[in-house]
Amino acid sequence: MQREQIVIYMPEDGTTLSDGVAHVEGFGLASFEATLLVEIQDTNGDVVASQPVMVEAPGLDQPGTFSADITYTANESGPGRIVVRDTSPTHGEDNHLNSVEITLEP
């Protein structure tokens, strides 16, 4: 079994997001062009925001930190999820994925 290569520092599990912006920070390994994909999902699993984020690593094929402010639109308050993916350009599946549960406020 391969260890997960993405850690999300912020937001923490259980955080309530408001004002339409989520600040996301973490550490990870991006397998293609040092880029991870950050998604914000609503209670139904629908993606309400999605943005690529660059990993600041000391060299190619090395892990590093990432940080982004993601703008989202939520029509109502409710549970949601921040998902960070390392998607393979070859087969389109996730090489690595991590997530935290949050509450979305409009």
C-alpha positions as CSV (number, residue, x, y, z in Angstrom):
1,M,0.0,0.0,0.0
2,Q,1.3,3.4,-1.0
3,R,1.3,6.2,1.6
4,E,-0.8,9.3,0.8
5,Q,1.2,12.1,-0.7
6,I,-1.0,15.1,0.2
7,V,-1.6,16.7,3.6
8,I,-4.1,19.5,4.1
9,Y,-3.1,21.9,6.9
10,M,-5.9,24.5,6.4
11,P,-8.8,24.5,6.7
12,E,-9.0,21.9,9.5
13,D,-11.8,19.3,9.7
14,G,-15.0,21.0,11.0
15,T,-14.1,24.5,9.9
16,T,-16.9,26.8,8.8
17,L,-16.2,28.8,5.6
18,S,-18.0,32.0,4.9
19,D,-17.8,35.1,2.6
20,G,-17.2,33.0,-0.5
21,V,-13.4,32.4,0.0
22,A,-11.6,29.3,1.3
23,H,-7.9,29.6,2.2
24,V,-6.3,26.2,1.6
25,E,-2.7,25.2,2.6
26,G,-0.9,22.0,2.6
27,F,2.1,19.9,1.7
28,G,2.2,17.4,-1.2
29,L,3.7,15.8,-4.2
30,A,2.3,16.7,-7.6
31,S,3.1,14.2,-10.3
32,F,2.6,16.4,-13.3
33,E,4.0,19.9,-13.8
34,A,4.0,20.6,-10.0
35,T,0.2,21.2,-10.0
36,L,-2.5,19.9,-7.8
37,L,-6.3,20.5,-8.2
38,V,-8.3,22.0,-5.3
39,E,-12.0,21.5,-5.3
40,I,-14.8,22.7,-3.0
41,Q,-17.8,20.4,-2.9
42,D,-21.2,21.0,-1.5
43,T,-23.4,18.6,0.5
44,N,-24.4,16.8,-2.7
45,G,-20.8,16.4,-3.8
46,D,-21.3,19.0,-6.5
47,V,-18.1,21.0,-7.2
48,V,-18.8,24.7,-6.4
49,A,-15.2,25.8,-7.0
50,S,-12.2,24.3,-8.6
51,Q,-8.7,25.7,-9.0
52,P,-5.2,24.4,-9.9
53,V,-2.5,25.2,-7.4
54,M,1.3,25.0,-7.8
55,V,3.4,23.1,-5.4
56,E,6.5,25.1,-4.2
57,A,9.1,22.3,-4.2
58,P,12.9,22.4,-4.0
59,G,13.1,20.3,-7.3
60,L,11.3,18.1,-9.8
61,D,9.5,15.1,-8.4
62,Q,9.9,16.4,-4.8
63,P,7.1,17.4,-2.4
64,G,6.5,20.9,-1.3
65,T,4.0,23.4,0.1
66,F,0.9,24.8,-1.6
67,S,-1.4,27.6,-0.7
68,A,-4.4,29.2,-2.5
69,D,-7.5,31.3,-1.9
70,I,-10.4,29.6,-3.7
71,T,-13.5,31.6,-4.4
72,Y,-16.7,29.6,-4.2
73,T,-20.5,30.2,-4.5
74,A,-22.8,28.5,-2.1
75,N,-26.6,29.0,-2.3
76,E,-27.3,27.7,1.2
77,S,-25.5,26.7,4.4
78,G,-24.5,23.1,4.8
79,P,-21.8,20.5,5.0
80,G,-19.2,20.4,2.3
81,R,-15.7,19.2,1.6
82,I,-12.3,20.5,0.5
83,V,-10.6,18.0,-1.9
84,V,-7.0,18.2,-3.1
85,R,-6.2,15.9,-6.0
86,D,-3.1,14.8,-7.9
87,T,-4.6,13.6,-11.1
88,S,-2.7,11.6,-13.7
89,P,-2.6,13.2,-17.2
90,T,-2.1,9.7,-18.6
91,H,-5.1,7.9,-17.3
92,G,-7.2,10.7,-15.7
93,E,-7.5,9.0,-12.3
94,D,-6.2,10.3,-9.0
95,N,-2.7,9.3,-8.1
96,H,-3.3,10.9,-4.7
97,L,-6.2,12.5,-3.0
98,N,-7.0,14.0,0.4
99,S,-10.0,15.9,1.8
100,V,-11.4,17.6,4.9
101,E,-15.0,18.1,5.9
102,I,-16.1,21.7,6.3
103,T,-19.3,23.7,6.6
104,L,-20.1,26.1,3.7
105,E,-21.9,29.4,4.4
106,P,-23.0,31.7,1.5
